[in-house]
């Protein structure tokens, strides 16, 4: 998403919220500033560990500026949410990303049911890494990597001519060139690039309509709901 979107969104949202604080005392100024500080720290941390990209961090910060608390006209059906709404949005977004995990597992299961070997050439890889691959990666024809920013190569060649798994969950803007395909086998392991901004958008809608899905699950598990 172009930076000009965030350059308009952030100051506009911040000014409107500041006016609410000044005119009505809601949200509480200290609460808002504390939430902003935590959101800034979380946005930077998730960016630098490679979980999401710059646009996702900017989206969280803009939400923190413009929608720090639940709007008064919203009455979430589940009734549970973090008071600083951007974190409820993030919790929902993370839970919704499990859809990708379910898709990946089912895809690998279907591949195996067709009688195709999942880990041929990866015999030296420990079982734990293979299990992680089943949940995070899947195999595709190597040509599908060409110029595709939605897929990241999840394997590498070893010095002895073997192959090893190489997990890379978020490389913003990465594209595989034609030359990078040289020497790769016909099918390779890839990691799907998560469209986190899409999940954040859906997570916001879910937060306003239903509340916090993660808190609700925790409360249900503990017998509190």
N, C-alpha and C positions, 0 to 999 in steps of 0.2 A: 504494500500500500504506500502511495507517495507520502513523503514527509510533510507536505503542505496540509494534508488532512489532520495530522497530529498537531501541527503548528496552529491551526485554527481551533481544533477541538479542545486542547489543553487549556489555553488561556481563557477561552469562552466559558468552559466548564468551571474553571477555578474562580473566575470573577462572579459568576452566578451563585456559586456556593458561598463565596465570601459575603455577597450581599445578603443571603439568607442568614448567615451567622450574625451579621451586623444588625439586620432589621428584626429578626425573630429569635436570635440566640440558638437556633437549631441548624445544623448539629452543634454540639458544644465545641468551641474552638480548640481546646486542649485535646479532646477526643479526635477531632479531624486531623490535627497536625501529627498526633501520635500515629494514627492510621496511615497517614501519608509517609511517615518515616519508615514504618514497617513495610509498606507496599514498595517503596523505593528499594529497600534492602532485598526483599524477595525478588523483585523484578531483575535486579542486577545479578543476584546469586544464580537464578535459573538461566539467565543469559550466559554467564561465564562458564557454567558447568555444561552448557550446550544443550539444555533441555528444550529451549525455545529460542526464537530469533528476536531481533530488535523490534519488529512490529508488535510482537506479543507483549514485550516489556512496556512499550509505549501505550498499548491498549490498557494494561493494568494501571499505569500511572494516570491516564486520562480518566478512567473509571473512578479512581481514588479522588481526583479533583472534582468531578462532576456529580458522582452518585455515591457519597460516603455512607449514607444511611438509606434504609428502605423508605421509598416514597409513601406518604400517608394514605394515598388512595389504593395502595396494594395491600392485600391481605392474603399472604401465601397459604395455600391449602394445607401444607404440612405443618405450618406454624413455627418451624425451627429455622433459624438462620443466625450467622455470625453478625453481630451488631454493625461491624464495618463491612458493608455489603460486598466490596470487591473481593474479599477473601471467600465469601460464600460462592461468588461467581467462579473463582479459581478452583475451589473444591469440587464444584459441579463439573467444571471443564475437565479436571483430572479424572473424575469418575467416568465421564462420558468417553474418554479416550480408551477405556477398556473395550469399547466396541471394536477398535482396531485389533486389540489383542485376541478377542474372540474370533475375528475374521482370520487372523494369521494362524491360529491354532487349527481352525477348521480347514483352512487351505492346506496346511502341512499334513493333516490327517487324510484328506482326500488324495494328496500326492502319494502317501504311503499305501493307501488302500489300492492304488493302481499298480502296486508292485514295484514302484521305483525306489531306489535307495536314497535316503535323505542325506546320509553322511559318508558317502563313498569318497575316499581320499582324505577324510578327516579322522582317521583311526586314532591318531595320537592326541586328539582333543579330549580333555576330561569330560566326564558325563555331565557335570554341572553346566559347562558352557554349551553343550549340546541341548540340554533342557532349556536354557535361556534362549537359544536360537529358535527353538520351536515356538516360543511365546513372542519373540521380538522380530523374527526374520522369516522370509520364505524364499523359494527358489524361482528364478525366472530365466528365460532365454537371455543370453548376454546382450543381444541387440536391443532389448528393451531399456537398457541403461543409457543408450546413446542420446545425449542431450536431454535426458529426463531428470528434472530437478526434484521429482517426487520420489525417487529411489536413490539410495546410497549403497554402494558396494560394501558388503559385510564379510568379506573374506580377503585373505592375502596369501601370497606364495611364501613358502619358507625356504631358507637357504639350501635345504637338502632336496628341493623339488616337490615337497609336499604342499599341503594347504592348511591354513589355520583360519579360525573365525575372528573377525575384527568388527566389533559392534560400534556403530556410529549412529546415534539416535537423531541428531539434528545438525546438519551442516547447511546453514542458510545460503541459498543461491548456488549451491554446488551442482555442477553438471559434469557428466562423464564424457570425455572427448573420444573420438574415434581411435586415437593412438592408445588410450588407456585400456581399450578392449583387447589389444594384442596380447596373446598368451593366455587369455582367460579360457576356461572350458566352455562347452556349449551352454551349460546351465550354471548359474552362480547364485550364491546367497545374497540377498539384498535386505536392507532395512527400509521400510516405508517412512517417508518424511511426514510427520504428523502435522496436519493443518491446524495448529493450535489456535490460531485466530478464529477459525470457524467454531471450534469447541468453546472458546470463550464467549462468542456471540450466542451460541445455543445455551451455554451455562448461565448467561445473564437472563435470557428469557425464562429458563427453568427457575432461576432464583426469584424472579418477580411473581411467577405464577404458583410455584410450589414451595419454594424455600430452599434449604440446604439439604441435598440428598445424602451427603456424607454424615452430617450430624444426625439425620433421621435414622440412618442405618446403625450408627453407633448407639443411639438411644434405644432403638429396637433390640439390638444385641444385648444391651445391659438391662433390658426389661423396664426402661424408663418411658417407653411410648407404647 
